[in-house]
Each structure stands twice: as C-alpha cells, then as structure tokens.
C-alpha cells in the first residue's frame, strides 16, 4: 500500500479544491457509515481470525471485503444483493 507524505496530503486538497472535515474524537455518530463498516469487519473477521503474517492478513481481509461488497444484502439496496441490484 502506498503511503502519502505530509507534503502530498497538504498539496492535494488545495489542487483539487477539497476541504478537510474532521470528526470529533469520541463522536462516532458523525461518521456512521464508516463506524458501521468498521464494527462489522471487527466482529465478523478481526475478532475471529489469527493472522500468521502480513500476506495472510491481506488475503483474508481482501476476501472478506469482496464477500461484504458482492454477496451480502445491503439496506441501501433494499436488502438486495449487489449483483442482483445492478
């Protein structure tokens, strides 16, 4: 995974006219979608897995995300599976 430098992070918003909006620490309701995803990932993958290396962790997380995005019903799609909704 590529990491950005502080210089890049400060330059990109200016070049693309993007404003930074930070959430207040301890206020997860300000970013409910991410908190919901993080909770599901933690409960369904991270709490039940023992990773034996970075490669294994990357593979397991990629498989979980693919399953989450492709084969599970989502409330935003009327509880349909993404493949069926498109």
N, CA, C and O of each residue as an XYZ file, in Angstrom:
344
protein
N       0.847     -1.169      0.000
C       0.000      0.000      0.000
C       0.897      1.238      0.000
O       1.822      1.345      0.805
N       0.621      2.140     -0.883
C       1.409      3.367     -0.955
C       0.986      4.322      0.150
O      -0.196      4.450      0.467
N       1.952      4.971      0.712
C       1.666      5.965      1.753
C       1.959      7.342      1.207
O       2.889      7.537      0.424
N       1.159      8.281      1.627
C       1.383      9.647      1.166
C       2.167     10.409      2.221
O       2.065     10.145      3.418
N       2.934     11.340      1.749
C       3.733     12.161      2.661
C       2.881     13.320      3.160
O       1.867     13.652      2.546
N       3.285     13.943      4.274
C       2.557     15.123      4.754
C       2.491     16.225      3.695
O       1.498     16.947      3.608
N       3.538     16.352      2.902
C       3.563     17.373      1.850
C       2.484     17.070      0.800
O       1.784     17.976      0.349
N       2.352     15.793      0.415
C       1.335     15.405     -0.562
C      -0.055     15.619      0.005
O      -0.938     16.126     -0.687
N      -0.256     15.238      1.253
C      -1.576     15.385      1.875
C      -1.992     16.847      1.983
O      -3.184     17.147      1.920
N      -1.052     17.750      2.142
C      -1.419     19.166      2.237
C      -1.595     19.791      0.857
O      -2.338     20.762      0.710
N      -0.921     19.247     -0.155
C      -0.989     19.809     -1.505
C      -2.245     19.364     -2.255
O      -2.868     20.175     -2.940
N      -2.624     18.098     -2.139
C      -3.740     17.568     -2.920
C      -5.059     18.288     -2.670
O      -5.745     18.618     -3.637
N      -5.452     18.550     -1.424
C      -6.727     19.257     -1.225
C      -6.739     20.628     -1.894
O      -7.762     21.038     -2.444
N      -5.627     21.332     -1.854
C      -5.552     22.659     -2.474
C      -5.683     22.558     -3.987
O      -6.390     23.353     -4.606
N      -5.003     21.580     -4.584
C      -5.031     21.416     -6.034
C      -6.409     21.003     -6.541
O      -6.803     21.373     -7.646
N      -7.137     20.238     -5.737
C      -8.432     19.711     -6.173
C      -9.612     20.387     -5.488
O     -10.752     19.937     -5.606
N      -9.328     21.477     -4.767
C     -10.363     22.266     -4.083
C     -11.225     21.408     -3.165
O     -12.454     21.442     -3.221
N     -10.550     20.643     -2.323
C     -11.231     19.769     -1.364
C     -11.022     20.330      0.035
O      -9.906     20.690      0.408
N     -12.096     20.402      0.801
C     -11.985     20.850      2.190
C     -11.898     19.635      3.104
O     -12.585     18.636      2.889
N     -11.053     19.727      4.121
C     -10.958     18.663      5.115
C     -12.032     18.874      6.166
O     -12.223     19.990      6.649
N     -12.726     17.817      6.517
C     -13.712     17.843      7.588
C     -13.381     16.711      8.538
O     -13.468     15.539      8.171
N     -13.008     17.050      9.734
C     -12.628     16.052     10.716
C     -13.795     15.764     11.649
O     -14.603     16.644     11.945
N     -13.870     14.523     12.104
C     -14.868     14.187     13.112
C     -14.259     14.409     14.480
O     -13.047     14.289     14.660
N     -15.091     14.729     15.424
C     -14.644     14.963     16.794
C     -14.334     13.610     17.433
O     -15.159     12.699     17.349
N     -13.176     13.451     18.066
C     -12.873     12.190     18.736
C     -13.970     11.826     19.737
O     -14.440     12.672     20.497
N     -14.366     10.552     19.724
C     -15.403     10.092     20.634
C     -16.807     10.359     20.142
O     -17.766     10.158     20.886
N     -16.953     10.807     18.908
C     -18.267     11.091     18.324
C     -18.470     10.239     17.069
O     -18.496     10.785     15.966
N     -18.615      8.916     17.206
C     -18.742      8.057     16.025
C     -19.996      8.327     15.214
O     -20.055      7.953     14.042
N     -21.004      8.968     15.801
C     -22.230      9.242     15.056
C     -22.005     10.240     13.934
O     -22.846     10.359     13.043
N     -20.891     10.960     13.955
C     -20.603     11.910     12.887
C     -20.163     11.200     11.607
O     -20.131     11.808     10.538
N     -19.826      9.926     11.716
C     -19.382      9.170     10.546
C     -19.955      7.762     10.637
O     -19.212      6.784     10.727
N     -21.268      7.668     10.614
C     -21.959      6.413     10.848
C     -21.665      5.306      9.861
O     -21.603      4.141     10.253
N     -21.480      5.634      8.580
C     -21.224      4.593      7.592
C     -19.909      3.883      7.868
O     -19.845      2.654      7.842
N     -18.874      4.642      8.127
C     -17.571      4.041      8.394
C     -17.607      3.273      9.710
O     -17.052      2.178      9.798
N     -18.245      3.822     10.721
C     -18.330      3.126     12.006
C     -19.098      1.816     11.869
O     -18.738      0.824     12.504
N     -20.139      1.795     11.059
C     -20.903      0.575     10.829
C     -20.033     -0.478     10.142
O     -20.015     -1.640     10.550
N     -19.315     -0.067      9.102
C     -18.422     -0.986      8.394
C     -17.330     -1.495      9.323
O     -17.057     -2.694      9.361
N     -16.705     -0.595     10.070
C     -15.630     -0.999     10.978
C     -16.134     -1.998     12.019
O     -15.442     -2.967     12.332
N     -17.330     -1.769     12.556
C     -17.897     -2.689     13.535
C     -18.156     -4.061     12.950
O     -17.865     -5.074     13.586
N     -18.698     -4.104     11.747
C     -18.955     -5.396     11.098
C     -17.649     -6.127     10.820
O     -17.534     -7.327     11.072
N     -16.669     -5.401     10.302
C     -15.391     -6.034      9.994
C     -14.728     -6.566     11.261
O     -14.181     -7.669     11.271
N     -14.782     -5.788     12.308
C     -14.190     -6.217     13.576
C     -14.898     -7.461     14.108
O     -14.243     -8.425     14.506
N     -16.231     -7.445     14.116
C     -16.993     -8.564     14.677
C     -16.934     -9.819     13.819
O     -16.873    -10.926     14.354
N     -16.951     -9.669     12.511
C     -17.045    -10.821     11.626
C     -15.708    -11.350     11.139
O     -15.635    -12.489     10.679
N     -14.667    -10.570     11.224
C     -13.369    -11.014     10.706
C     -12.260    -10.907     11.740
O     -11.628    -11.906     12.084
N     -12.026     -9.721     12.227
C     -10.838     -9.497     13.046
C     -10.898    -10.198     14.398
O      -9.878    -10.701     14.870
N     -12.074    -10.244     15.034
C     -12.184    -10.894     16.341
C     -12.049    -12.407     16.251
O     -11.684    -13.054     17.233
N     -12.339    -12.979     15.083
C     -12.332    -14.433     14.929
C     -11.124    -14.962     14.183
O     -11.038    -16.166     13.941
N     -10.192    -14.108     13.813
C      -9.066    -14.539     12.981
C      -7.746    -14.367     13.702
O      -7.545    -13.432     14.478
N      -6.861    -15.294     13.421
C      -5.484    -15.204     13.888
C      -4.627    -15.124     12.633
O      -4.550    -16.083     11.865
N      -3.997    -14.007     12.430
C      -3.223    -13.795     11.216
C      -1.777    -14.216     11.452
O      -1.147    -13.797     12.422
N      -1.260    -15.054     10.548
C       0.084    -15.596     10.689
C       1.116    -14.848      9.870
O       2.252    -15.303      9.736
N       0.746    -13.744      9.338
C       1.671    -12.930      8.564
C       0.907    -11.859      7.820
O      -0.317    -11.921      7.707
N       1.623    -10.885      7.316
C       1.008     -9.772      6.624
C       0.325    -10.222      5.333
O      -0.758     -9.737      5.006
N       0.948    -11.144      4.599
C       0.348    -11.652      3.366
C      -0.958    -12.360      3.628
O      -1.931    -12.179      2.896
N      -0.982    -13.178      4.685
C      -2.214    -13.892      5.046
C      -3.295    -12.900      5.471
O      -4.454    -13.049      5.086
N      -2.931    -11.904      6.248
C      -3.904    -10.896      6.689
C      -4.474    -10.153      5.482
O      -5.684     -9.937      5.403
N      -3.625     -9.766      4.557
C      -4.073     -9.054      3.359
C      -5.048     -9.910      2.565
O      -6.084     -9.417      2.118
N      -4.730    -11.181      2.386
C      -5.586    -12.093      1.636
C      -6.939    -12.280      2.321
O      -7.979    -12.213      1.666
N      -6.930    -12.514      3.633
C      -8.174    -12.725      4.380
C      -9.052    -11.475      4.355
O     -10.267    -11.576      4.187
N      -8.456    -10.320      4.517
C      -9.219     -9.071      4.511
C      -9.785     -8.802      3.116
O     -10.928     -8.362      2.991
N      -9.005     -9.060      2.074
C      -9.494     -8.867      0.701
C     -10.680     -9.778      0.403
O     -11.659     -9.348     -0.207
N     -10.594    -11.037      0.835
C     -11.708    -11.970      0.630
C     -12.943    -11.508      1.384
O     -14.050    -11.572      0.850
N     -12.774    -11.043      2.619
C     -13.917    -10.587      3.413
C     -14.573     -9.373      2.767
O     -15.800     -9.300      2.692
N     -13.773     -8.424      2.301
C     -14.311     -7.220      1.666
C     -15.051     -7.576      0.383
O     -16.115     -7.021      0.111
N     -14.501     -8.496     -0.410
C     -15.181     -8.927     -1.629
C     -16.533     -9.551     -1.296
O     -17.534     -9.254     -1.948
N     -16.561    -10.403     -0.293
C     -17.819    -11.012      0.137
C     -18.791     -9.950      0.636
O     -19.972     -9.974      0.288
N     -18.306     -9.034      1.437
C     -19.138     -7.971      2.007
C     -19.757     -7.103      0.914
O     -20.936     -6.757      0.984
N     -18.962     -6.754     -0.093
C     -19.433     -5.852     -1.145
C     -20.230     -6.536     -2.245
O     -20.975     -5.871     -2.965
N     -20.089     -7.855     -2.391
C     -20.671     -8.536     -3.538
C     -21.821     -9.474     -3.199
O     -22.802     -9.536     -3.941
N     -21.720    -10.200     -2.100
C     -22.656    -11.294     -1.847
C     -23.591    -11.075     -0.665
O     -24.377    -11.969     -0.349
N     -23.541     -9.945     -0.013
C     -24.392     -9.706      1.154
C     -25.473     -8.696      0.834
O     -25.237     -7.755      0.075
N     -26.658     -8.876      1.403
C     -27.710     -7.881      1.206
C     -27.362     -6.582      1.931
O     -26.804     -6.604      3.028
N     -27.692     -5.465      1.315
C     -27.397     -4.156      1.885
C     -28.677     -3.343      2.010
O     -29.517     -3.337      1.110
N     -28.811     -2.664      3.128
C     -30.017     -1.864      3.362
C     -30.172     -0.767      2.313
O     -31.295     -0.430      1.937
N     -29.064     -0.205      1.837
C     -29.152      0.863      0.839
C     -29.679      0.361     -0.502
O     -30.085      1.158     -1.348
N     -29.674     -0.960     -0.700
C     -30.194     -1.562     -1.933
C     -31.529     -2.256     -1.690
O     -31.944     -3.109     -2.475
N     -32.195     -1.890     -0.605
C     -33.462     -2.536     -0.278
C     -33.257     -3.971      0.167
O     -34.104     -4.831     -0.076
N     -32.127     -4.232      0.821
C     -31.744     -5.558      1.317
C     -31.608     -6.573      0.191
O     -31.855     -7.765      0.372
N     -31.207     -6.072     -0.981
C     -30.887     -6.972     -2.086
C     -29.371     -7.143     -2.140
O     -28.616     -6.350     -1.578
N     -28.957     -8.179     -2.819
C     -27.537     -8.431     -3.022
C     -27.076     -7.549     -4.174
O     -27.815     -7.356     -5.139
N     -25.884     -7.020     -4.083
C     -25.390     -6.062     -5.063
C     -25.441     -6.632     -6.481
O     -25.800     -5.911     -7.412
N     -25.097     -7.890     -6.665
C     -25.111     -8.474     -8.018
C     -26.527     -8.469     -8.594
O     -26.707     -8.289     -9.799
N     -27.521     -8.664     -7.746
C     -28.911     -8.682     -8.208
C     -29.452     -7.277     -8.428
O     -30.359     -7.072     -9.235
N     -28.899     -6.322     -7.714
C     -29.418     -4.948     -7.778
C     -28.955     -4.212     -9.020
O     -29.620     -3.276     -9.465
N     -27.830     -4.615     -9.588
C     -27.313     -3.872    -10.740
C     -27.850     -4.374    -12.049
O     -27.501     -3.844    -13.103
